[in-house]
Amino acid sequence: MVELLKVVGGGRLVGEVHVTGAKNSVLKLMAAALLAEGTTTLLDVPDILDVEIMAELLRRLGCEVSHNRIQSTVEICVPAVLDHRADYDLVRRMRASICVLGPLLARCGAAEVALPGGDNIGSRGLDMHVEGLIKLGAQAVNEHGYLIASSKQRLRGDLVYLDFPSVGATETILMAAVTALGTTVIDNVAREPEIIDICIMLNAMGAQISGLGTSTLTIDGVDALQPVTHRTVPDRIVAGTWAVAAVITQGDITIRNARAEHLQIALDKLVTAGAVVSILDDGFRVSMNQRPLAVDIVTLPYPGFPTDLQPQFIALNAIADGAALVTENLFEARFRFVQELARLGADVRTDGHHALVRGHQKLSGAPVEATDIRAGAGLVLAGLVAEGVTSVYGVSHIDRGYAGFVQDLQRLGADISRIEEDALKPQG
C-alpha cells in the first residue's frame, strides 16, 4: 500500500491558518542543544517527519529526547559524554543531519557523519564546511561514505571566508566556533532568519556572537554553554505557501504567527500578480478576486527570493494570465518537478537554470509524483485549480516540511483527502 493525496480542484480557499516554527530552524536548534550538557527545551516545534528523524539521531548520540506534539515542544537532555557517530540510515533520509557536525566536533573533539541525503534538488557539496573547520584547527577526511572530523586540541578562532553564503556551512562553522579559543570571524555568511534564530539561541546559552543579520559574524569563544528554553522562529516558507494558495485559488487567507518582513520580495510579487496583502500584528492576510497575472522570479540567497518558494510560484504562473521567466540560481535540479506539473497540462519549457511558464486558464487533474518537499506543495496547489482529480504520490516528502497540511487545507475549504492505494494498481 502507498499513501497519496487526492485533490479535487475548483475550491476557493477562505479562512485562517496558524504557522508553526520553521523546519529549517528547529532541526539546527536541536543540533545546537548538543553544545550544552543538561536539558534544552524548544517551543513552537512543528509536528513533521524531519523532527522525528532528528530526534532519533540525537538519541543515538546519547541524548534523551521527548517530543510533545500537543504542546509543540521538544525537550533534549544532553549527557556529559556523547557518542560522535551519525549513521547513514538516518542521515540519508534528511540532509539537515549534517548540522550535528559542528556541535559534535566542539563537544567531543571528533565527529563522524555519514554523507547526507534528503531532497533530490541538486548537488550541495560540503567543501565549505570542511574548509571552515580546517581553518579552526580540525582535520577532516572523507572515508567510506563518512565525513570524519577531529581535533586533538581545542579549536582556535580564525578568519573564515565563504565563497558563497551557504546556510549549511554558516551553521557548521558557527556552532563549532562558539567554544573555540579566541575570536572567529566568518565573512559572507548566510543571512536567513533561521541563521539569526540559531544565533539568538546560542547567545542565550552563553555564546558571544555579534553581527546578527549582517554578512559578517564575529564569535568570541567561551569555555562552555548552558541549556535554555527557546521559541522557534515562524516558518516563512510555510507562510509563503499559504500566501500563494490564497492567490492561486482566488481565495482569502489570514496567516497567523507569520512575519511579513521575512517574505518581503515574495509578497511583493503576489501584489504584482494582483493580490491584496494586509499586514497584521501577528501575521498577514492575502486575498485575491481575479485570475493572477504572471510574475517573473529570480531565486537568490536571503534577502532575495527564496528557492523554497520557487515550485509554488511556478504552479501559480501555470494558471496565470501571461508568461513568466523563472530563474533558479541555487539548486540545479529544482526544475525536475515541472515534468510532473506538465502532466496537469502546464506549459513550462526549461533551458539550463531558466524556465519559461506560459499560463493556461485551466489545468487538468492527473496522477503526479512529488520529488521533494516544496515540489509536493507546488503540485498540491496546482491540483487545487485543476479540473477533476489530481493524485499526488510521494506524500512522505510533504510530511517532512508541512505539519497538518491536509487538515489545514480542509479547514480552508479544499476538497482533499489522504488515502491508501494498492501499490500494484496502475496510476491513471
N, C-alpha and C positions, 0 to 999 in steps of 0.2 A: 504494500500500500504506500502511496505517496500523498503528501498534502499539497493542496493548491488553493488559490483564492479564485472564487467565481464572482466576477464583477459584471453586473448588468448596467449598461450605460443609459444615460438620459436624465439622471437625477441632478438637482441643483443642491449644493451643499450650503446649509444655513445653520448657524449656532455658534457654540463656544468650544474651544479645546484648551487644555492646560498642558504646557510643555514641561517636561521633567529636566533633570540635569543632563549635561552634554555627554554623550557617549565618548566623544573624542577628548574629554577631560577626565571623566571619572576613572577610566581604565588606567590613566597615568597617575592619578591621585592614589589609586590603590597600590601601584608600584612604589610611589613615593613614601607610603607608610612603612616600607621596609627599612627606611633610614633611621627609624626611632624604635627602640625597644619599648613595649607597652601596647596599650590599646588605642588605636586611632579610629574615630567614628566619622563616616561620611554621610551627609544628608542629601536628600533630593536625588537619590540614585535611581536611574531608570531600570525597569524590570525587563532587561534584554538578555539575549543569549550570551553576548560577549562578557557581561558582568559575571555570569556563572563560569565561563571559561577562565577568566582571570582569577576568580575566587579559588577555583580548583588548582590553578598554577601556584598561587600563594600557599595553599595548604600543603602542596608537595614540597615547598621550600621550608616548611616547618611552622607556618602560621595557623592560628585558629581563625576561621572566617565565618561570620554569621550575617546572612542577608535576609532582612525583614522586608518582604515585598509590600506588606500593607502600609508600613510606616516609611517605606522608601529609604531605608538606611542600610549601611554595611558597617559592621564592626570587625576590625582586623587586629588580632592580638599577636604581636610580633615577639618572638623569643629572643633571648640573649645570643643564641647561636643559630644561624641559618644554614640550610643547605644552599648550594650555589649553582645547581644544575637545573635548567629549564628544558624539559624533554620535548622531543619532536612531536609526539602525539597530540600535545596541546598547542604548541607554538604554531604548528602547521595550520591550525584552524583559525588563527587570529594574529594578524601581523603586529598588533599593538603589544603582543607578548615581549617584543624586543625591548620594551621600555623598562624591564627589570634589570637590564644590563648595567646601567649606571649605578643604581642603588646597591646591587649585589657587589659590584667592584668596590664601592665606597665602604660598605659594611664588612665584607668578607675578605677583601683583598684579591678576590677571584670571582669569575663568573663564566659559566658555560651555558650558552643559549643557542638552541637549535636555530638554524637559519629559517626565517619566518615564512608563513604562507599568508592566508587571508584573501581579500578580494583580488580577482584577476583583472586588474585595470592597468597593468603596465609594470615595467621594471622600476624597482625602488631600491637601489643599492645601499649598502651600509658603509661605503668608503668614508664618508664624512664622520660617521660615528667613530670608526676605528681611528682615523687620523686625529680627531679631537682627544680621544682617550690616550693616545700615544703622546700627544703634547703635554698631557698631565702626568706623564711618567709611567704609564702602563705598557705592558707588552700585549700584543694581540695577534692571534693567528686563526686561520680557518682550517679546521681539520675534521674530516669525516662528517661533514654537514653541520658542524657546530662552530660558532664564533667563541673562541676561548680567550678571555682577557684576564690578566693577572698583574699584580704589583707587589713586590716583596716589601716595599716601604710605603708609607702614607703618600697618597697622590699629592702633587705640588701644583699650585696655581701657575698659569701661563696665559699668554695671549693666543686665542684661537680664532681664526678667521674662517667662516663658512663660505664656500664658493657659491652656494645657493641657500636661501633662507629655509632650510629643511626643518619641518616641525619635529620629526623624529630625532635628528641629530642634535637640535637645540635641547630637547628634553634629556637625551642621554648624557650630554656633556654637562648640562646644568646640574643634574642630580648627582653626577659623580663629583662635581666641583664644590658642592656646599660644605663638605667636610675636609677638603684639601687644605694643605698648608699654604698660607699666603693668599694672594689675590688672583682670581681668574677673570679675564675679560673675554667675552665671546662677542665677536663682531659679525654683523649681517645675520642676526638671529631671526627666526620666525616671530611674527608679532600677533599671532592669532589670540583671540580672547581666552582660548584654552591654555595657552602658554602663560598668560597673565594669571590665570586661575591657579596653576601649579605654583607659580612664584609666590602668590599670596599665601597659599597653604604652607609652603616651605618657610617663608618668613615667620608665620605664626608658630612654626615648630622650632624657631630659633635661628634659622639661616639669616644671612645678611646679603640680600640681593637688591640691587638698585638698577634703575633704567627700565622698569616695567613699562611695556607698551612702545618702547623705542627699538631701534635696530641694534643697540649695544647693551648687553647685560654685564654688570660688574658684580662678582661674587667674592666676598671676603670670607674665607673658610673659617668654620667654627669647629670646636672639638666634638660636639655631639648635638643631636636634635632630640626634641621631646614630642610625644604623641599629642594630637589635638583633635578637636571636633571641627569639621569644615563643611560648608554647604557648597555643592557643586554649581558652577555657572550654568544658566539655562542653555539648552541645546539650540543653537542658532540654525542648524541645518534642518532639524525637525520643524522649527518655527517657519523657516523659509518654504519647506514642503507644503505646509498648510496654507501659506500665503498663495502659492501657485495653485493649489487645489481650489481656492476661492475663485481665482481668476479663470482657470480653465473650465470650470463648471458654471461660470457666470453666477456665482453664489455670494455669500456674505458671511464671513467667519471672523469671530473675535478670538484672538490668540493671546491667552493669559500666560504670565510668567515668561515673557519673552522681552528681549532687549532690541528695539529697533535700531539702535546705534551700531549693533553688530552686523546688521544686514542692510546698510545704507544703500549700496550700489544695487543689490538685488531688488529692494523695494522701489528704488527709483526706476528700475527697468519695468516693474509692474505698473507704475504710474504711466510710463511711456506707452505701455500696452493698452492703457485706458482705464485702469483700476483707480479706485479711491482708497487711499491709505490714511487712516486716522491714528495718531499716536495717543496711547492711553498711559495712565500712571503705571500699570503693571503689564503692559504689552502693547498690542496694536490691533486694529480692525482693518480687514481688506474686503472691499465689496466691488462687484462688477455687474453691469447690466447690459453688456453688449459683447459681440464677438471681439476677442482681443486682437490688437494689432501686432504684427511680427516685430520682434526686437533682436538686434544683434547683441551677442555677448562674447567677451574675451576673458577666459579664466586666468587668474594671476594669484600669487601669494597674497594673503591678507595685508592691507585692507582692500585688495582687488576682489573681483567677482569669484566666489568660491567654486572650485571644481566639483564639490559635492552637491551643488545645485544644478550642474550642467544638464544631466539627463532630464530633470523635471522641466527645465526651460525648453529643451528640445521637444518634449511632449507638448508643451504649451504652443510652441511655434508650429507644430504639426497641424494644429487646427486653427491657427491664426490667419488673419487677413494680410496677405502679402508674403514676402520671402525674407529670410533672415540668414546671416552668416554667423556660425558658432565656431569660435577658435579655442581649441584646447591646448594650453601651454604646459600642463603639469603631468598628466598621465596619458600616454600614447594609446592605450587600449580602451579608454573610456567609450570610444565610438563603437565598440563591439555590440552595444545594446541596440544600435539603430537597425541592425539586421532583424531583431525581434520586432521593433516598432514598425518596420516595413510590412510585417505580416498583418498589421492592423490597417494597412493602406497608406501609411505616412510616406511622403516623398522627401527622402533625405539622401543626398549624394555627398560622399566623403572623399577628400583628397588630402592625404597627409594628416595634419592636425587641424584641418578645416572641414566643416560640414555645412552644406547649403540646404536649408529647410524651406520647402515651398508648402505653404499652408493649404489644407483642404477643409471644406466646411464640415465634412463628416469622415469619421474613421469607421472601420468595420471590425466587430469582435472576432477574435481568433485565439487559439492556444499560443502562449508565448512563454519564454523561459527567462527568469531573472538571472543575470550573470554576476551581479554584485548588489550591495545594499541599495545604492541610490538608483541603479538601473531598475531594480524591483519596484521602488517607489514611483519612478517615472512611468513604468508600464501600467501600474495600477491607476495612476492619474489619467493616462491615455484611455484605459478601459472605461473610466467613468464617463467619457464623452464619446465612446464608440457605440454604434448601433449593434444591438444584440449582446451576446455573452462573450466576455474575454476570460479565459482561464490562464491564470498566472502561476506557473510552476517555479520551483526553486524558492519556496516560501522561507526556508531557513535563512536565506540571505537577508530578507526583510526583517526577520526576527532579531537579527544581530544589531539592528540600528533603530528600530521603532517599537516602543512599548505600547501595547494595546492598540495597535494600528487599526485593526479591523473594527474593534469596538468603538473607537473614536469616529471612524467613518460612518458606522451605522447610526450613531447618535446625531451625526450631521445630516443624515437622510440618504446616505448611499445604500444601494442595493448590492451588498457584498457579503459573502459568506466564506467560511473556511471549511473545506470538505476533504475527505479522503477518497482516493480513487485507486483502483487496481492498477499497479504499475505496468501490467502487461496489456492494458486496454489501449487501443490506438487513440492518439491525441488528434482530435479534429478530423 
